[in-house]
């Protein structure tokens, strides 16, 4: 649970930094996201989730072998 909360906090840090550094760019990106079809968003979101799980698993096995 501690790892999950740490990851969630880190995601908030990165998102906050993006909005602080590029507020106009983030607004434009949100407009593009709203214009993107839901099916396209779903495919990219699933791919991002799978990639994230793969990276976490690879790091776990590399630094904490069973």
PQR file of N, CA, C, O and H, with PARSE charges and radii, in Angstrom:
ATOM      1  N   UNK A   1       0.824  -1.193   0.000 -0.4000 1.5000
ATOM      2  CA  UNK A   1       0.000   0.000   0.000 -0.0000 2.0000
ATOM      3  C   UNK A   1       0.870   1.260   0.000  0.5500 1.7000
ATOM      4  O   UNK A   1       0.522   2.270  -0.610 -0.5500 1.4000
ATOM      5  N   UNK A   2       1.999   1.179   0.689 -0.4000 1.5000
ATOM      6  CA  UNK A   2       2.911   2.312   0.753 -0.0000 2.0000
ATOM      7  C   UNK A   2       3.436   2.665  -0.638  0.5500 1.7000
ATOM      8  O   UNK A   2       3.543   3.842  -0.982 -0.5500 1.4000
ATOM      9  H   UNK A   2       2.283   0.358   1.184  0.4000 1.0000
ATOM     10  N   UNK A   3       3.762   1.650  -1.436 -0.4000 1.5000
ATOM     11  CA  UNK A   3       4.240   1.895  -2.802 -0.0000 2.0000
ATOM     12  C   UNK A   3       3.161   2.558  -3.656  0.5500 1.7000
ATOM     13  O   UNK A   3       3.449   3.449  -4.455 -0.5500 1.4000
ATOM     14  H   UNK A   3       3.675   0.694  -1.157  0.4000 1.0000
ATOM     15  N   UNK A   4       1.929   2.118  -3.480 -0.4000 1.5000
ATOM     16  CA  UNK A   4       0.825   2.700  -4.249 -0.0000 2.0000
ATOM     17  C   UNK A   4       0.643   4.178  -3.907  0.5500 1.7000
ATOM     18  O   UNK A   4       0.492   5.011  -4.801 -0.5500 1.4000
ATOM     19  H   UNK A   4       1.695   1.394  -2.831  0.4000 1.0000
ATOM     20  N   UNK A   5       0.656   4.493  -2.644 -0.4000 1.5000
ATOM     21  CA  UNK A   5       0.483   5.891  -2.232 -0.0000 2.0000
ATOM     22  C   UNK A   5       1.661   6.755  -2.690  0.5500 1.7000
ATOM     23  O   UNK A   5       1.476   7.915  -3.059 -0.5500 1.4000
ATOM     24  H   UNK A   5       0.779   3.816  -1.918  0.4000 1.0000
ATOM     25  N   UNK A   6       2.855   6.196  -2.664 -0.4000 1.5000
ATOM     26  CA  UNK A   6       4.025   6.922  -3.159 -0.0000 2.0000
ATOM     27  C   UNK A   6       3.895   7.188  -4.657  0.5500 1.7000
ATOM     28  O   UNK A   6       4.193   8.290  -5.120 -0.5500 1.4000
ATOM     29  H   UNK A   6       3.005   5.253  -2.364  0.4000 1.0000
ATOM     30  N   UNK A   7       3.457   6.195  -5.410 -0.4000 1.5000
ATOM     31  CA  UNK A   7       3.269   6.364  -6.858 -0.0000 2.0000
ATOM     32  C   UNK A   7       2.186   7.392  -7.147  0.5500 1.7000
ATOM     33  O   UNK A   7       2.329   8.202  -8.063 -0.5500 1.4000
ATOM     34  H   UNK A   7       3.215   5.300  -5.034  0.4000 1.0000
ATOM     35  N   UNK A   8       1.117   7.368  -6.383 -0.4000 1.5000
ATOM     36  CA  UNK A   8       0.044   8.337  -6.571 -0.0000 2.0000
ATOM     37  C   UNK A   8       0.536   9.758  -6.281  0.5500 1.7000
ATOM     38  O   UNK A   8       0.222  10.691  -7.020 -0.5500 1.4000
ATOM     39  H   UNK A   8       1.001   6.710  -5.639  0.4000 1.0000
ATOM     40  N   UNK A   9       1.293   9.912  -5.223 -0.4000 1.5000
ATOM     41  CA  UNK A   9       1.843  11.227  -4.891 -0.0000 2.0000
ATOM     42  C   UNK A   9       2.803  11.714  -5.972  0.5500 1.7000
ATOM     43  O   UNK A   9       2.794  12.893  -6.324 -0.5500 1.4000
ATOM     44  H   UNK A   9       1.548   9.154  -4.622  0.4000 1.0000
ATOM     45  N   UNK A  10       3.622  10.824  -6.496 -0.4000 1.5000
ATOM     46  CA  UNK A  10       4.559  11.195  -7.554 -0.0000 2.0000
ATOM     47  C   UNK A  10       3.815  11.605  -8.826  0.5500 1.7000
ATOM     48  O   UNK A  10       4.231  12.540  -9.510 -0.5500 1.4000
ATOM     49  H   UNK A  10       3.630   9.866  -6.211  0.4000 1.0000
ATOM     50  N   UNK A  11       2.730  10.920  -9.145 -0.4000 1.5000
ATOM     51  CA  UNK A  11       1.923  11.298 -10.312 -0.0000 2.0000
ATOM     52  C   UNK A  11       1.350  12.701 -10.117  0.5500 1.7000
ATOM     53  O   UNK A  11       1.318  13.488 -11.063 -0.5500 1.4000
ATOM     54  H   UNK A  11       2.392  10.160  -8.590  0.4000 1.0000
ATOM     55  N   UNK A  12       0.905  13.020  -8.920 -0.4000 1.5000
ATOM     56  CA  UNK A  12       0.390  14.354  -8.641 -0.0000 2.0000
ATOM     57  C   UNK A  12       1.480  15.417  -8.770  0.5500 1.7000
ATOM     58  O   UNK A  12       1.225  16.524  -9.244 -0.5500 1.4000
ATOM     59  H   UNK A  12       0.931  12.381  -8.152  0.4000 1.0000
ATOM     60  N   UNK A  13       2.690  15.073  -8.347 -0.4000 1.5000
ATOM     61  CA  UNK A  13       3.811  16.009  -8.479 -0.0000 2.0000
ATOM     62  C   UNK A  13       4.065  16.312  -9.954  0.5500 1.7000
ATOM     63  O   UNK A  13       4.179  17.477 -10.336 -0.5500 1.4000
ATOM     64  H   UNK A  13       2.897  14.174  -7.962  0.4000 1.0000
ATOM     65  N   UNK A  14       4.154  15.275 -10.783 -0.4000 1.5000
ATOM     66  CA  UNK A  14       4.420  15.487 -12.209 -0.0000 2.0000
ATOM     67  C   UNK A  14       3.293  16.260 -12.880  0.5500 1.7000
ATOM     68  O   UNK A  14       3.550  17.143 -13.699 -0.5500 1.4000
ATOM     69  H   UNK A  14       4.062  14.328 -10.473  0.4000 1.0000
ATOM     70  N   UNK A  15       2.052  15.937 -12.542 -0.4000 1.5000
ATOM     71  CA  UNK A  15       0.934  16.658 -13.140 -0.0000 2.0000
ATOM     72  C   UNK A  15       0.939  18.120 -12.697  0.5500 1.7000
ATOM     73  O   UNK A  15       0.706  19.015 -13.509 -0.5500 1.4000
ATOM     74  H   UNK A  15       1.843  15.220 -11.877  0.4000 1.0000
ATOM     75  N   UNK A  16       1.198  18.359 -11.438 -0.4000 1.5000
ATOM     76  CA  UNK A  16       1.256  19.731 -10.945 -0.0000 2.0000
ATOM     77  C   UNK A  16       2.364  20.530 -11.605  0.5500 1.7000
ATOM     78  O   UNK A  16       2.177  21.700 -11.940 -0.5500 1.4000
ATOM     79  H   UNK A  16       1.388  17.632 -10.779  0.4000 1.0000
ATOM     80  N   UNK A  17       3.516  19.904 -11.791 -0.4000 1.5000
ATOM     81  CA  UNK A  17       4.620  20.585 -12.466 -0.0000 2.0000
ATOM     82  C   UNK A  17       4.276  20.926 -13.911  0.5500 1.7000
ATOM     83  O   UNK A  17       4.623  22.001 -14.398 -0.5500 1.4000
ATOM     84  H   UNK A  17       3.667  18.954 -11.519  0.4000 1.0000
ATOM     85  N   UNK A  18       3.598  20.017 -14.591 -0.4000 1.5000
ATOM     86  CA  UNK A  18       3.218  20.261 -15.983 -0.0000 2.0000
ATOM     87  C   UNK A  18       2.269  21.450 -16.082  0.5500 1.7000
ATOM     88  O   UNK A  18       2.435  22.306 -16.952 -0.5500 1.4000
ATOM     89  H   UNK A  18       3.316  19.143 -14.195  0.4000 1.0000
ATOM     90  N   UNK A  19       1.276  21.509 -15.197 -0.4000 1.5000
ATOM     91  CA  UNK A  19       0.335  22.628 -15.220 -0.0000 2.0000
ATOM     92  C   UNK A  19       1.002  23.931 -14.799  0.5500 1.7000
ATOM     93  O   UNK A  19       0.657  24.991 -15.321 -0.5500 1.4000
ATOM     94  H   UNK A  19       1.141  20.815 -14.490  0.4000 1.0000
ATOM     95  N   UNK A  20       1.947  23.874 -13.870 -0.4000 1.5000
ATOM     96  CA  UNK A  20       2.638  25.085 -13.426 -0.0000 2.0000
ATOM     97  C   UNK A  20       3.584  25.613 -14.504  0.5500 1.7000
ATOM     98  O   UNK A  20       3.692  26.824 -14.696 -0.5500 1.4000
ATOM     99  H   UNK A  20       2.227  23.013 -13.446  0.4000 1.0000
ATOM    100  N   UNK A  21       4.263  24.717 -15.202 -0.4000 1.5000
ATOM    101  CA  UNK A  21       5.248  25.132 -16.199 -0.0000 2.0000
ATOM    102  C   UNK A  21       4.611  25.501 -17.540  0.5500 1.7000
ATOM    103  O   UNK A  21       5.092  26.406 -18.222 -0.5500 1.4000
ATOM    104  H   UNK A  21       4.176  23.733 -15.046  0.4000 1.0000
ATOM    105  N   UNK A  22       3.543  24.817 -17.919 -0.4000 1.5000
ATOM    106  CA  UNK A  22       2.940  25.012 -19.245 -0.0000 2.0000
ATOM    107  C   UNK A  22       1.413  25.117 -19.155  0.5500 1.7000
ATOM    108  O   UNK A  22       0.716  24.261 -19.700 -0.5500 1.4000
ATOM    109  H   UNK A  22       3.152  24.082 -17.364  0.4000 1.0000
ATOM    110  N   UNK A  23       0.879  26.134 -18.487 -0.4000 1.5000
ATOM    111  CA  UNK A  23      -0.577  26.194 -18.326 -0.0000 2.0000
ATOM    112  C   UNK A  23      -1.332  26.306 -19.655  0.5500 1.7000
ATOM    113  O   UNK A  23      -2.358  25.650 -19.836 -0.5500 1.4000
ATOM    114  H   UNK A  23       1.445  26.829 -18.045  0.4000 1.0000
ATOM    115  N   UNK A  24      -0.841  27.119 -20.573 -0.4000 1.5000
ATOM    116  CA  UNK A  24      -1.534  27.245 -21.863 -0.0000 2.0000
ATOM    117  C   UNK A  24      -1.421  25.963 -22.687  0.5500 1.7000
ATOM    118  O   UNK A  24      -2.379  25.554 -23.343 -0.5500 1.4000
ATOM    119  H   UNK A  24      -0.008  27.651 -20.426  0.4000 1.0000
ATOM    120  N   UNK A  25      -0.255  25.338 -22.649 -0.4000 1.5000
ATOM    121  CA  UNK A  25      -0.074  24.074 -23.357 -0.0000 2.0000
ATOM    122  C   UNK A  25      -0.968  22.976 -22.810  0.5500 1.7000
ATOM    123  O   UNK A  25      -1.484  22.160 -23.573 -0.5500 1.4000
ATOM    124  H   UNK A  25       0.523  25.671 -22.116  0.4000 1.0000
ATOM    125  N   UNK A  26      -1.156  22.948 -21.499 -0.4000 1.5000
ATOM    126  CA  UNK A  26      -2.022  21.927 -20.900 -0.0000 2.0000
ATOM    127  C   UNK A  26      -3.477  22.163 -21.292  0.5500 1.7000
ATOM    128  O   UNK A  26      -4.221  21.209 -21.516 -0.5500 1.4000
ATOM    129  H   UNK A  26      -0.737  23.612 -20.880  0.4000 1.0000
ATOM    130  N   UNK A  27      -3.885  23.425 -21.376 -0.4000 1.5000
ATOM    131  CA  UNK A  27      -5.251  23.724 -21.820 -0.0000 2.0000
ATOM    132  C   UNK A  27      -5.460  23.257 -23.257  0.5500 1.7000
ATOM    133  O   UNK A  27      -6.490  22.668 -23.584 -0.5500 1.4000
ATOM    134  H   UNK A  27      -3.280  24.200 -21.195  0.4000 1.0000
ATOM    135  N   UNK A  28      -4.472  23.527 -24.112 -0.4000 1.5000
ATOM    136  CA  UNK A  28      -4.580  23.087 -25.512 -0.0000 2.0000
ATOM    137  C   UNK A  28      -4.614  21.565 -25.605  0.5500 1.7000
ATOM    138  O   UNK A  28      -5.348  21.004 -26.418 -0.5500 1.4000
ATOM    139  H   UNK A  28      -3.636  24.006 -23.846  0.4000 1.0000
ATOM    140  N   UNK A  29      -3.815  20.899 -24.771 -0.4000 1.5000
ATOM    141  CA  UNK A  29      -3.811  19.446 -24.776 -0.0000 2.0000
ATOM    142  C   UNK A  29      -5.182  18.896 -24.356  0.5500 1.7000
ATOM    143  O   UNK A  29      -5.673  17.930 -24.941 -0.5500 1.4000
ATOM    144  H   UNK A  29      -3.219  21.355 -24.110  0.4000 1.0000
ATOM    145  N   UNK A  30      -5.792  19.516 -23.345 -0.4000 1.5000
ATOM    146  CA  UNK A  30      -7.110  19.056 -22.901 -0.0000 2.0000
ATOM    147  C   UNK A  30      -8.159  19.232 -24.007  0.5500 1.7000
ATOM    148  O   UNK A  30      -9.049  18.397 -24.160 -0.5500 1.4000
ATOM    149  H   UNK A  30      -5.394  20.300 -22.871  0.4000 1.0000
ATOM    150  N   UNK A  31      -8.049  20.309 -24.765 -0.4000 1.5000
ATOM    151  CA  UNK A  31      -8.970  20.499 -25.890 -0.0000 2.0000
ATOM    152  C   UNK A  31      -8.786  19.401 -26.934  0.5500 1.7000
ATOM    153  O   UNK A  31      -9.760  18.913 -27.506 -0.5500 1.4000
ATOM    154  H   UNK A  31      -7.326  20.988 -24.640  0.4000 1.0000
ATOM    155  N   UNK A  32      -7.533  19.015 -27.179 -0.4000 1.5000
ATOM    156  CA  UNK A  32      -7.280  17.921 -28.130 -0.0000 2.0000
ATOM    157  C   UNK A  32      -7.814  16.601 -27.592  0.5500 1.7000
ATOM    158  O   UNK A  32      -8.340  15.788 -28.352 -0.5500 1.4000
ATOM    159  H   UNK A  32      -6.742  19.411 -26.715  0.4000 1.0000
ATOM    160  N   UNK A  33      -7.681  16.382 -26.287 -0.4000 1.5000
ATOM    161  CA  UNK A  33      -8.195  15.144 -25.686 -0.0000 2.0000
ATOM    162  C   UNK A  33      -9.714  15.090 -25.832  0.5500 1.7000
ATOM    163  O   UNK A  33     -10.271  14.040 -26.155 -0.5500 1.4000
ATOM    164  H   UNK A  33      -7.254  17.043 -25.669  0.4000 1.0000
ATOM    165  N   UNK A  34     -10.385  16.220 -25.595 -0.4000 1.5000
ATOM    166  CA  UNK A  34     -11.840  16.254 -25.742 -0.0000 2.0000
ATOM    167  C   UNK A  34     -12.281  15.960 -27.173  0.5500 1.7000
ATOM    168  O   UNK A  34     -13.365  15.418 -27.385 -0.5500 1.4000
ATOM    169  H   UNK A  34      -9.933  17.073 -25.333  0.4000 1.0000
ATOM    170  N   UNK A  35     -11.454  16.311 -28.155 -0.4000 1.5000
ATOM    171  CA  UNK A  35     -11.792  16.081 -29.558 -0.0000 2.0000
ATOM    172  C   UNK A  35     -11.440  14.670 -30.033  0.5500 1.7000
ATOM    173  O   UNK A  35     -11.838  14.270 -31.127 -0.5500 1.4000
ATOM    174  H   UNK A  35     -10.573  16.752 -27.982  0.4000 1.0000
ATOM    175  N   UNK A  36     -10.704  13.920 -29.230 -0.4000 1.5000
ATOM    176  CA  UNK A  36     -10.276  12.570 -29.608 -0.0000 2.0000
ATOM    177  C   UNK A  36     -11.407  11.574 -29.358  0.5500 1.7000
ATOM    178  O   UNK A  36     -12.047  11.620 -28.307 -0.5500 1.4000
ATOM    179  H   UNK A  36     -10.380  14.245 -28.341  0.4000 1.0000
ATOM    180  N   UNK A  37     -11.659  10.679 -30.304 -0.4000 1.5000
ATOM    181  CA  UNK A  37     -12.720   9.678 -30.111 -0.0000 2.0000
ATOM    182  C   UNK A  37     -12.437   8.787 -28.892  0.5500 1.7000
ATOM    183  O   UNK A  37     -11.281   8.472 -28.611 -0.5500 1.4000
ATOM    184  H   UNK A  37     -11.140  10.641 -31.158  0.4000 1.0000
ATOM    185  N   UNK A  38     -13.490   8.383 -28.172 -0.4000 1.5000
ATOM    186  CA  UNK A  38     -13.306   7.550 -26.978 -0.0000 2.0000
ATOM    187  C   UNK A  38     -12.559   6.248 -27.248  0.5500 1.7000
ATOM    188  O   UNK A  38     -11.777   5.807 -26.406 -0.5500 1.4000
ATOM    189  H   UNK A  38     -14.429   8.639 -28.401  0.4000 1.0000
ATOM    190  N   UNK A  39     -12.781   5.634 -28.388 -0.4000 1.5000
ATOM    191  CA  UNK A  39     -12.104   4.370 -28.698 -0.0000 2.0000
ATOM    192  C   UNK A  39     -10.593   4.569 -28.790  0.5500 1.7000
ATOM    193  O   UNK A  39      -9.826   3.718 -28.337 -0.5500 1.4000
ATOM    194  H   UNK A  39     -13.417   5.992 -29.071  0.4000 1.0000
ATOM    195  N   UNK A  40     -10.168   5.672 -29.365 -0.4000 1.5000
ATOM    196  CA  UNK A  40      -8.739   5.965 -29.470 -0.0000 2.0000
ATOM    197  C   UNK A  40      -8.144   6.198 -28.094  0.5500 1.7000
ATOM    198  O   UNK A  40      -7.064   5.696 -27.784 -0.5500 1.4000
ATOM    199  H   UNK A  40     -10.791   6.363 -29.733  0.4000 1.0000
ATOM    200  N   UNK A  41      -8.850   6.960 -27.269 -0.4000 1.5000
ATOM    201  CA  UNK A  41      -8.374   7.192 -25.899 -0.0000 2.0000
ATOM    202  C   UNK A  41      -8.261   5.876 -25.133  0.5500 1.7000
ATOM    203  O   UNK A  41      -7.301   5.658 -24.395 -0.5500 1.4000
ATOM    204  H   UNK A  41      -9.727   7.367 -27.520  0.4000 1.0000
ATOM    205  N   UNK A  42      -9.241   5.010 -25.314 -0.4000 1.5000
ATOM    206  CA  UNK A  42      -9.251   3.734 -24.597 -0.0000 2.0000
ATOM    207  C   UNK A  42      -8.031   2.888 -24.979  0.5500 1.7000
ATOM    208  O   UNK A  42      -7.385   2.302 -24.111 -0.5500 1.4000
ATOM    209  H   UNK A  42     -10.022   5.187 -25.913  0.4000 1.0000
ATOM    210  N   UNK A  43      -7.720   2.825 -26.270 -0.4000 1.5000
ATOM    211  CA  UNK A  43      -6.581   2.023 -26.734 -0.0000 2.0000
ATOM    212  C   UNK A  43      -5.278   2.562 -26.150  0.5500 1.7000
ATOM    213  O   UNK A  43      -4.460   1.794 -25.645 -0.5500 1.4000
ATOM    214  H   UNK A  43      -8.246   3.301 -26.975  0.4000 1.0000
ATOM    215  N   UNK A  44      -5.083   3.878 -26.216 -0.4000 1.5000
ATOM    216  CA  UNK A  44      -3.845   4.462 -25.699 -0.0000 2.0000
ATOM    217  C   UNK A  44      -3.762   4.352 -24.178  0.5500 1.7000
ATOM    218  O   UNK A  44      -2.674   4.159 -23.636 -0.5500 1.4000
ATOM    219  H   UNK A  44      -5.748   4.502 -26.626  0.4000 1.0000
ATOM    220  N   UNK A  45      -4.892   4.470 -23.484 -0.4000 1.5000
ATOM    221  CA  UNK A  45      -4.883   4.348 -22.026 -0.0000 2.0000
ATOM    222  C   UNK A  45      -4.569   2.919 -21.578  0.5500 1.7000
ATOM    223  O   UNK A  45      -3.836   2.712 -20.611 -0.5500 1.4000
ATOM    224  H   UNK A  45      -5.776   4.627 -23.925  0.4000 1.0000
ATOM    225  N   UNK A  46      -5.123   1.950 -22.278 -0.4000 1.5000
ATOM    226  CA  UNK A  46      -4.817   0.556 -21.949 -0.0000 2.0000
ATOM    227  C   UNK A  46      -3.350   0.266 -22.227  0.5500 1.7000
ATOM    228  O   UNK A  46      -2.686  -0.404 -21.436 -0.5500 1.4000
ATOM    229  H   UNK A  46      -5.719   2.118 -23.064  0.4000 1.0000
ATOM    230  N   UNK A  47      -2.843   0.767 -23.346 -0.4000 1.5000
ATOM    231  CA  UNK A  47      -1.427   0.570 -23.673 -0.0000 2.0000
ATOM    232  C   UNK A  47      -0.528   1.218 -22.618  0.5500 1.7000
ATOM    233  O   UNK A  47       0.481   0.634 -22.223 -0.5500 1.4000
ATOM    234  H   UNK A  47      -3.382   1.311 -23.989  0.4000 1.0000
ATOM    235  N   UNK A  48      -0.883   2.412 -22.165 -0.4000 1.5000
ATOM    236  CA  UNK A  48      -0.094   3.090 -21.133 -0.0000 2.0000
ATOM    237  C   UNK A  48      -0.135   2.309 -19.820  0.5500 1.7000
ATOM    238  O   UNK A  48       0.883   2.195 -19.138 -0.5500 1.4000
ATOM    239  H   UNK A  48      -1.702   2.887 -22.486  0.4000 1.0000
ATOM    240  N   UNK A  49      -1.290   1.775 -19.464 -0.4000 1.5000
ATOM    241  CA  UNK A  49      -1.412   0.994 -18.236 -0.0000 2.0000
ATOM    242  C   UNK A  49      -0.571  -0.285 -18.312  0.5500 1.7000
ATOM    243  O   UNK A  49       0.118  -0.639 -17.356 -0.5500 1.4000
ATOM    244  H   UNK A  49      -2.118   1.868 -20.018  0.4000 1.0000
ATOM    245  N   UNK A  50      -0.634  -0.969 -19.450 -0.4000 1.5000
ATOM    246  CA  UNK A  50       0.156  -2.196 -19.620 -0.0000 2.0000
ATOM    247  C   UNK A  50       1.649  -1.879 -19.580  0.5500 1.7000
ATOM    248  O   UNK A  50       2.423  -2.606 -18.956 -0.5500 1.4000
ATOM    249  H   UNK A  50      -1.194  -0.682 -20.227  0.4000 1.0000
ATOM    250  N   UNK A  51       2.050  -0.805 -20.238 -0.4000 1.5000
ATOM    251  CA  UNK A  51       3.454  -0.406 -20.209 -0.0000 2.0000
ATOM    252  C   UNK A  51       3.891  -0.065 -18.778  0.5500 1.7000
ATOM    253  O   UNK A  51       4.983  -0.443 -18.355 -0.5500 1.4000
ATOM    254  H   UNK A  51       1.422  -0.215 -20.745  0.4000 1.0000
ATOM    255  N   UNK A  52       3.051   0.637 -18.049 -0.4000 1.5000
ATOM    256  CA  UNK A  52       3.367   0.978 -16.658 -0.0000 2.0000
ATOM    257  C   UNK A  52       3.545  -0.258 -15.785  0.5500 1.7000
ATOM    258  O   UNK A  52       4.483  -0.335 -14.991 -0.5500 1.4000
ATOM    259  H   UNK A  52       2.164   0.944 -18.393  0.4000 1.0000
ATOM    260  N   UNK A  53       2.651  -1.213 -15.933 -0.4000 1.5000
ATOM    261  CA  UNK A  53       2.763  -2.459 -15.158 -0.0000 2.0000
ATOM    262  C   UNK A  53       4.036  -3.204 -15.543  0.5500 1.7000
ATOM    263  O   UNK A  53       4.714  -3.762 -14.680 -0.5500 1.4000
ATOM    264  H   UNK A  53       1.889  -1.150 -16.578  0.4000 1.0000
ATOM    265  N   UNK A  54       4.363  -3.218 -16.830 -0.4000 1.5000
ATOM    266  CA  UNK A  54       5.575  -3.904 -17.286 -0.0000 2.0000
ATOM    267  C   UNK A  54       6.831  -3.249 -16.717  0.5500 1.7000
ATOM    268  O   UNK A  54       7.762  -3.944 -16.310 -0.5500 1.4000
ATOM    269  H   UNK A  54       3.813  -2.765 -17.531  0.4000 1.0000
ATOM    270  N   UNK A  55       6.862  -1.927 -16.687 -0.4000 1.5000
ATOM    271  CA  UNK A  55       8.029  -1.222 -16.142 -0.0000 2.0000
ATOM    272  C   UNK A  55       8.164  -1.490 -14.652  0.5500 1.7000
ATOM    273  O   UNK A  55       9.264  -1.748 -14.164 -0.5500 1.4000
ATOM    274  H   UNK A  55       6.105  -1.362 -17.018  0.4000 1.0000
ATOM    275  N   UNK A  56       7.056  -1.431 -13.929 -0.4000 1.5000
ATOM    276  CA  UNK A  56       7.109  -1.713 -12.484 -0.0000 2.0000
ATOM    277  C   UNK A  56       7.576  -3.150 -12.249  0.5500 1.7000
ATOM    278  O   UNK A  56       8.411  -3.393 -11.378 -0.5500 1.4000
ATOM    279  H   UNK A  56       6.162  -1.221 -14.326  0.4000 1.0000
ATOM    280  N   UNK A  57       7.049  -4.094 -13.011 -0.4000 1.5000
ATOM    281  CA  UNK A  57       7.454  -5.488 -12.843 -0.0000 2.0000
ATOM    282  C   UNK A  57       8.940  -5.656 -13.164  0.5500 1.7000
ATOM    283  O   UNK A  57       9.652  -6.358 -12.445 -0.5500 1.4000
ATOM    284  H   UNK A  57       6.371  -3.897 -13.718  0.4000 1.0000
ATOM    285  N   UNK A  58       9.405  -5.030 -14.221 -0.4000 1.5000
ATOM    286  CA  UNK A  58      10.818  -5.142 -14.591 -0.0000 2.0000
ATOM    287  C   UNK A  58      11.702  -4.548 -13.495  0.5500 1.7000
ATOM    288  O   UNK A  58      12.738  -5.120 -13.155 -0.5500 1.4000
ATOM    289  H   UNK A  58       8.827  -4.460 -14.806  0.4000 1.0000
ATOM    290  N   UNK A  59      11.304  -3.418 -12.948 -0.4000 1.5000
ATOM    291  CA  UNK A  59      12.095  -2.817 -11.875 -0.0000 2.0000
ATOM    292  C   UNK A  59      12.075  -3.679 -10.621  0.5500 1.7000
ATOM    293  O   UNK A  59      13.096  -3.818  -9.947 -0.5500 1.4000
ATOM    294  H   UNK A  59      10.463  -2.953 -13.223  0.4000 1.0000
ATOM    295  N   UNK A  60      10.938  -4.250 -10.307 -0.4000 1.5000
ATOM    296  CA  UNK A  60      10.836  -5.132  -9.127 -0.0000 2.0000
ATOM    297  C   UNK A  60      11.769  -6.337  -9.273  0.5500 1.7000
ATOM    298  O   UNK A  60      12.495  -6.690  -8.343 -0.5500 1.4000
ATOM    299  H   UNK A  60      10.108  -4.137 -10.855  0.4000 1.0000
ATOM    300  N   UNK A  61      11.738  -6.963 -10.456 -0.4000 1.5000
ATOM    301  CA  UNK A  61      12.563  -8.149 -10.659 -0.0000 2.0000
ATOM    302  C   UNK A  61      14.054  -7.797 -10.740  0.5500 1.7000
ATOM    303  O   UNK A  61      14.905  -8.601 -10.359 -0.5500 1.4000
ATOM    304  H   UNK A  61      11.149  -6.677 -11.211  0.4000 1.0000
ATOM    305  N   UNK A  62      14.363  -6.604 -11.233 -0.4000 1.5000
ATOM    306  CA  UNK A  62      15.761  -6.208 -11.363 -0.0000 2.0000
ATOM    307  C   UNK A  62      16.369  -5.865 -10.015  0.5500 1.7000
ATOM    308  O   UNK A  62      17.521  -6.204  -9.745 -0.5500 1.4000
ATOM    309  H   UNK A  62      13.672  -5.951 -11.542  0.4000 1.0000
ATOM    310  N   UNK A  63      15.596  -5.192  -9.164 -0.4000 1.5000
ATOM    311  CA  UNK A  63      16.155  -4.729  -7.895 -0.0000 2.0000
ATOM    312  C   UNK A  63      15.775  -5.590  -6.708  0.5500 1.7000
ATOM    313  O   UNK A  63      16.434  -5.532  -5.670 -0.5500 1.4000
ATOM    314  H   UNK A  63      14.660  -4.917  -9.383  0.4000 1.0000
ATOM    315  N   UNK A  64      14.718  -6.392  -6.838 -0.4000 1.5000
ATOM    316  CA  UNK A  64      14.280  -7.259  -5.743 -0.0000 2.0000
ATOM    317  C   UNK A  64      14.005  -8.654  -6.269  0.5500 1.7000
ATOM    318  O   UNK A  64      12.855  -9.092  -6.279 -0.5500 1.4000
ATOM    319  H   UNK A  64      14.182  -6.440  -7.681  0.4000 1.0000
ATOM    320  N   UNK A  65      15.049  -9.369  -6.710 -0.4000 1.5000
ATOM    321  CA  UNK A  65      14.804 -10.717  -7.259 -0.0000 2.0000
ATOM    322  C   UNK A  65      14.254 -11.665  -6.192  0.5500 1.7000
ATOM    323  O   UNK A  65      14.571 -11.557  -5.007 -0.5500 1.4000
ATOM    324  H   UNK A  65      15.983  -9.013  -6.701  0.4000 1.0000
ATOM    325  N   UNK A  66      13.434 -12.579  -6.648 -0.4000 1.5000
ATOM    326  CA  UNK A  66      12.793 -13.520  -5.718 -0.0000 2.0000
ATOM    327  C   UNK A  66      13.743 -14.557  -5.207  0.5500 1.7000
ATOM    328  O   UNK A  66      13.353 -15.417  -4.418 -0.5500 1.4000
ATOM    329  H   UNK A  66      13.176 -12.666  -7.610  0.4000 1.0000
TER
END
